[in-house]
Every structure is written in structure tokens, then in C-alpha cells.
Amino acid sequence: MTSYTILRDISFLWSMIHVVAFFLLLFKPRYSWRITWTVGFAGTSALLVFNVLAMYWLGHGIIMSIAFFSCTLPSLLLFFVLSQYRDGRFFFLFCLSDTSCFWILQLTNFLDRLAGDTYVVMLISRVILFPLAELCIWRFFREPFLFLQERVDKGWWLFTAIGGVYYLLIMVTSVPVGAPLPDMAGMIRILLVMVLMPLTYLTILHSLWRQIQISESRQQIALQRREYKAICQKVELGKLYRHDTRHHLVVLEGLLQQNDTQEALRYIRTLSGRLEGLRQRIWCANPAVNAVLSAYVDQAEESGCTVRGEVLLPEKFPYGEMDVCLMVGNALENAVQACLRNPPEARRIRLKLELTENRRLILCVGNSCPEPVKLGPDGFPIVQSEGEHGLGLRSIRSVAESHGGLIRCQWEDGKFFLWAVLFPQE
């Protein structure tokens, strides 16, 4: 075995390890990371040993020919069992990670051919490119992609089909190490596939991101329309009360002429209460967050909940308005739903939203909850079905994680608390 052959084999083993690393960077496990890492490491190690033995028995060039059966299919089944998502999201991620790694393998193979086919350039370029690509994924791509998986649950099968086509194209057009290069037409086909694949994936991910933005914009517009409608109703009621002011003064004058001060005071209190209901509450200076707070607090009060709120939020803050509105809206909606399980006199909600001096955003929502709440291993309440309550908490967690923040749930003394903290990004 020559030194060049050793370099080739080390390059292959290094690549196998990083194929798994690519996948795990964007993977959402069903179980704890400890179980996931243990089972994943054992399974991939067994596959690695098998492929190394096959490489020595059948030759290095055979690996690309049997890779689908010796690597792809077994690892797909292994991580499918460990994955939280068992739909198009999982298969799209699998195609994305595998084809991206094969793209790097193909590129480094061609670079080595240009340098004389000694495997030195192949090893050095793979040692550099794989960690560099993983660093870029960790810093710029991981959190947005996890957020997309959390928020978008439709349309993934179509994107999976596209990724599967590119998977087949990469496998068919790839040139195994040591095999002769194809003719000019074959090289053009390979280069076209290598150029189109990253462009297609970027288009898919951009489309998914735009889908989230459009959905959130529609939700925000609906909330603002609701607030606008409530304001218009109060304005109309105000016009009616102002029109009837003369009649109210006549009634008060009659009561005072009869020296019936008690009845006059009662009448004034009733009238003041109605006028107080016309006042539009301003929770904060930011119009989008104010619209969400007004809408959900009105909903809570209509449901018989007593709401106490403290909001210290300026008009501008270092977080996306949509993220903050989504977090606040889901938290209040969950609190209202929880309070509806209590008798009317026990429905209480406490809200605190504050931007601290060090630019951290703190949200605390508490609601009355006489029955103890069991929390799962992830720190969230255990729900019997995938209802709105669980979905809302997962949305809040997605927002918090996208800003490097924290979320915590707690039940204590007949109250359920939700805390969320967002940290400003550098």
C-alpha cells in the first residue's frame, strides 16, 4: 500500500464522519441528545466499519457504486427512528445534507485531478472545506432552518422530491476516485448539476422563509383590523353618549331638584363606568405589539378574565416585531384557554413585558391554574394531544431559540407561569 493510497483512505474516512456531522447540525431529535448521540454513534460506527472492510475487499472505487445500500439506506432508517419529524421535513433534510456532502466530495475530487491525482490535494481540501462548511451552517444556517422546520409543516414533500432528484443526479454523474474522467459533454453535465443544485436549494429555503413572513404579516394585519374595528365601535358609542349628554343632564337635574343625591351619585357612577369602557388603552409605544396586546387582552376580558399588565417597551427595539408579536400573542392565548377551565371568579392573568437596560426582552405571563401541571423532560407541560396549547409553546420556544434566548414553565401555588427571555444578537 503506497503513501498515496493511505491519503486516499484517510480522506474517505474523514468524509464519512462529516456526512453524519452535516446531518446532525440540522437534526431535531425525538429523544434526548444523550440517547440520540449514543445510538447514532453506535449505528454510524458500525456502518463505517462495514464500508472500510468493503473498501479493502472490493477496492476503493466500489464505494460510490454501493454507497446507497451501504451508507444511505441504513443511515436513513437509523435517523428516521431518532427524528422528531417523520414526514417530508426529515427526508428533505436527509437529501439536503447528503447531496451537500457529495457536492464537496465531487469538488475535491476534481481539484485533486487538476493537481495530478495524488490524493494530497483531496485530503487537504476536505480537511479544510468540511469544517469550514459546518462552521458556516452553525453560525448562519442552523437556527433559521430549525425555525423553518418548526413553523412550516406543509410543502416539504415537493421539496423532498426535488432533493431526491438531485441525489440521483449526483450519484449517477459522480466520478469515483481513480476512475477516468468523462469526455467534454460528460464534464459539462456534471458541472451543470453542481451549479444548479445549490441554486435550487437556496431557492427552496428562500421560498419557505417568504412563506413564514407572509403568514406572519397576514396574522398581524388581522390583529390590527380587529383592533381598528374595536376602536371604531368605541368611537360610535362615544358619539351616541355625547349625543345623549343633554338627556343625562336633564335626569341629573331632576334628581338634584328632588334632593335625591344618592340616586344622582349612582347615576353618575354608572355613566362614568360606561365612558371608561370607551377609552382606548395604550400598552406600549410600538403599534404592532400594542395591537396584539389590545386584541388578546380584550379577548381575555370578554372571557371573564381579570388582566393585570405591566409593559415597558419602547417604539423601537432590537428584535423583529413579528417575533415579539408571535411570542406575546401565543402566551396570552394559552393563558386565556387555561383560565377558561376555571370558574369565572378564579380567572386571573398577569402579564409583564419589559426591555431591560442591557437590551434583553423579558416576557412573563402567569394565569390561575388550581390543578398541578406536569412538565415533561423538555420542561413543557405534558399534553394529551397536539392541541393549540402545545403548538403555541413550541412557537414561543422557536422564537426564543432564534434569538439565543431561554424559555421556562413552572406551576406553583395554583398558578402557572411562563418566562421567556430574548438576548440581543451581536
N, C-alpha and C positions, 0 to 999 in steps of 0.2 A: 504494500500500500504506500503510494507516494505521499509527499507532504501536501501536494495539491489536492489529492483525494481527501485527506484529513480536513483541509479547509472547507471543501465542499460539504462534508458530512456535518461539521460543526455549524456551518451556515444553515443547513436543513433543520437541525435540532433547535437552533436559535429561532428560526422562523415558526416552527411548530408551537413553541412556547408562547410566542407573541400573537399567534392566531387566537388562542384562548384569552390572552390578556385583552385584545381588542374587544372581544365579545363581552367580557365581564365588566369592562368600563361602562358599558351602556345597559347592563343587565339589571332587571328588577326581580329579586328572588322571592319565592313564595315563603321560604323558611328563613331562619336567621342566617346571617352571613357566616357564622361559625359552622353550621351544618352545610351550607352551600359550599364553602371553601373545602371542607373535609371531603365531601362526596365528589365535588368537582375535581379536586386534586387527585383523588384515588382513580377516578374514571379516566381523566386525561393522561395520567401517568401510565395506566395500562395501555391506552391507545398509542402513546409514544413508544413504549417498549415494543409493541407489536409492529409498528411501522419501521422502527430501526431494524428489527430482525428481518422484516420483509425486504428492506433495502439491501441488507447484506446477502440475503438468499437469492433475490431476484435481480439485483442491480439497482443503482440509484435512479435510473431513468424510468423504472416501473412505477415509482411513487405517484407521479402525476396521473398515470393511467388508472390506478386503483384508488386514488385519493377519495373519491366519492364513497366507496364502500368501506375503506379502512379508516377514514377520518371523519368525513362529512356526516354520513348517516348515523354512526354510533354517537358522535358528539351531539347531534341534533336531538336524538332520543334522550340522552342524558340530561341536557339542559332544559328540555321541554318538561321533564318531570319536576325540575327545580324552579321553573319560571312561575312568576305570579300571573303573567298573561299567557293564556293558552289559545290565542287566536292569531289574526293576521299580524298583530304587533310583534309577537315572538318570531314568526317566520321572516318578517321584513328585517328585523334586527339581525337574524342569522345570515340572511343573504347579504345585508349591508356589510357586516363585519368580515365575512369570508371573502367576498369579492374585493373588498378594500385591501385585505392582506394579499390576495392573489395578484392584485394590481401592483403592489410593491414588489412581490416576487418576480413578476414579469419584467418590471422596470430594471431591477438589479441584475437580472439575468442578461438583459440586453447591454447594460453598462459593462458587464464583465466580458461579453463577447467583443465589444468595441476595444477593450483593453488587452485583448489577447487570449481570452478564455483560460485564465489561470486560476480562477476562483478567489483570488486575492481581493479584487475589487468587489466581487459579490459579497464576501464576508464583511468587509469594511463598510460597504454601503448599507447592508442590512443591520449591522450593529448600530449604525447611526440613524437610519431612517425609521426603524420600528419604534425606538424610544421617543424620537422626535415627534412622530405622528401621535403616539399615545399621550405625550405631554400636551399637544395641541387639543386633543379630544378632551382631556381632563379640564383644561383651563377654559376652553371656549365652546365646546360642543356638548359635554356631558349633561349639564343641568338643563339647557334648553330641550335636549332630546328626551330626558326623563319627564320634563314638564309636558312635552307633546304627548308622550305615551299616557300620561295621567289624564289629560284633558280631552284628547281625541280618541274616540273608541269606534269610529266608523271610517271606512275607506281604505283600511290597511291591506285588505286582500288584493285590491287592484295594484297597489304599490309593491306588494309581495310578488305578484306575477311579473312585474317589470324587473324586480331584483332577481327573480328566478331565471328570467331570460338572459340577463347579463351573466349570471352564474354559469349557465350553459355555454354562452359565448366565450367566456374566459377559459373554461375547461377545454372547449373544442379548439380554440385558436392558440392556446398556450404552447410554447416551445419547451419541451423538457430539457433539463440541464444535460449537455453533452450531445443532444440531437442537432443535426444540421439545420441551419436557418432556411425558411421557405424562400420562394422566389419573390420578386418585387411585388407582384399582386398580393401574395400572401402577407407580406410585411405591411402593406397598406391596409389590408383588412384588420390586422392586429392593432395597428396604430389607431385606426378609426374607433375600434371598440374601446381602447384605452382612453381616448379623448372623450367619447360620448358617455362613458359610464359615470365619471364624477360629475359631469354636467347634468346628467339625468337625476342623480341622487340629490344634488343641490336644488334642482327644480322641485323635486318631490317635497323636500323638507321646507322649502320656502312656501310651497302651496299649503302645507299643513299649518305653518305658522300664521299665514294670512287667514286661514280658516278660523283659528282661535281669535285673532284680532277682530274679525268681522262679527263673530259670535258675541264677544265681549262688548263691542260697540253697540250691537243691537240690544243687548241687555241694558246697557247704560242709557240708551235712548228711551227704552220702555220705562225705566225708572224716572227719568226726567219728565216724560209725558205724564206719568202718574202724578208726580209732584205738581206739574203745571195744572193738571185737571183739578187737583185738590185746592190749589191756590185760587183758581177761577171760581170754584164753588164757594169758597170763603168770601171772595170779593162780591159775588152776587148776594150772599147772605148779608154782608155788610151794607150793601145798598138798600136792602129791604129794611134792616134795622134803622138805618139813618132816615129812611122814608117814614118809618113808624115812630120816630122820636117824638113828634108832636102829640101822638096818641098816648105815648108813655108819660109825657109831661102832664097831660090832662088827668090821667089816672092818679099820678102823684099829687097833683094839686088838690084833687077831690079828697084823697086820703088825709092830707095835711089839714084841710079845712074841717074835716071831721075829727081832728086831733088823734087820728089812729096812726101814731108814729111807728108802732111795732109792725103793722102791715105794710107801711111805706118802706121801712128798712128791709123787710123780707122781699118786697118787690124790687128794690134796688139791688139786693144781692143776687137775685135770680137774673136780672138784666145784666149785671156785671159778669156773671158766670158765662152767659151766652156770648157776650162781647169778647171775653178772654179766649173762648174757643176759636174766634176768628183770627187771632194773632198768629202769624206765620213764624215758627221757631227757626232761628238760625243757630245751627250747631257748631259750624266752623266756617272759615273764610273760603275754603275750597268748594266750589259749586258742585262738583261731581260727588264728592264724599257727602256733602250736605244733602244732596238729593237722595242718596242711598239711606242715610240715617233717617231723614224725614219719612221716607216711604215705609221702612221697616218698623220704625217707632210707632207710626200711625197704625200700621197693621197690628202691632203688639197691643196698643191701647184699645183698638176695636175688638180684640180678643179678650179683653178684660185684664190685661197685664198692667201692673204698676211699673213704670220705667223710670229709673234714675240714671242720668248720664253726665259724664264729665269728659268733654272733648277739648283738647288743647292742640289744635292742628292749624298751621298757617296755610295761606293760599298756595304756596309753592313748597314742595318737599322733595327729597332726593329719591323718590320711588315712583313707579308708574301708577297713575291714577286708577287704571283698570285693576291692577293687582290689589291695591288697598280697598277699592270698592268691592271686589270679589271677596276678599277676606272678611270685611265688615258685614257685608250682606249675608254670607253663609253663616257667620257666627250668630247674628241676630235671628236669622230664620230658624236655626237649630234651637235657639233659646225659646222662641215663641212656640215651636212644636212641642218642646219638652214641657213648657208651662201649661199647655192645654190638657195635659194628663192630670193636672192638679185641680182642686176645687177653685172657684173664682177668687175667693178671699186669699188664696195662697199663691197667686200668680205674680211673681216679682222678678224683675230683670234689672241688673246693674251693669252699666257699660262705662268703660274708661278707655279713651283713645288719646295717646299723647306722643308728641315728637319731642324727645329729650334734647338737652343741650349738645350732647355728642352725636346727634342726628340719628338716634335709634328710635324706631317706631314701636310703641308698646300698645298692644290691644289686650284688654281683659274683659270678658263677658261672663257674668255669673247669673244663674237662674235658680229659682227654688226647685228642689228635687228631693222629696221626702225619702224615696226608695234609694238604697245604696246602688251605685253604679259600678259594675265590674269592669276593670280595664284589662285589655289583652296584653300580650308581650310587646306590642308596638306602642303601648301607652294610651291607646284609644279605647273608647267604650266598645264592649262586645255587643254586636247587633245580631239579631236572628236572621235578618235578610239584608240584601243590598238596597236599603231604602235611602231616602234623601238625607237622613242624618249622617250616615256613613259617608256618602258621597261628598257632602258639604265639608266634613272634617278632612277628607283626603285633598279636596281643593285648597283648603287653608294650608295644609302641610306642603302642598306643591308650591304655593306662593312663598311660604317661609323658607323652604329649601332653596328656591331660586335666588333668594337674597342672602343666603348663608345664615338664615335665622333659626329660631327654635320654636317649638310648639309643645304645650304641656296641658294635660287634662287632669282634673282632680275632683273627687267628691268628698265633702267634709261638712258635717253638722247640717244635713238636709239641704245642701247647696252644691250645685255643680259649677265648676269654674273652667274656663278655657283661657289660657295665656298664649300669646304669640308675640314674638319679638323679631323685627327685621333689622339687619345690620347694613349700613351704607357700604356700597362697593367702592373700592379704590378706583 
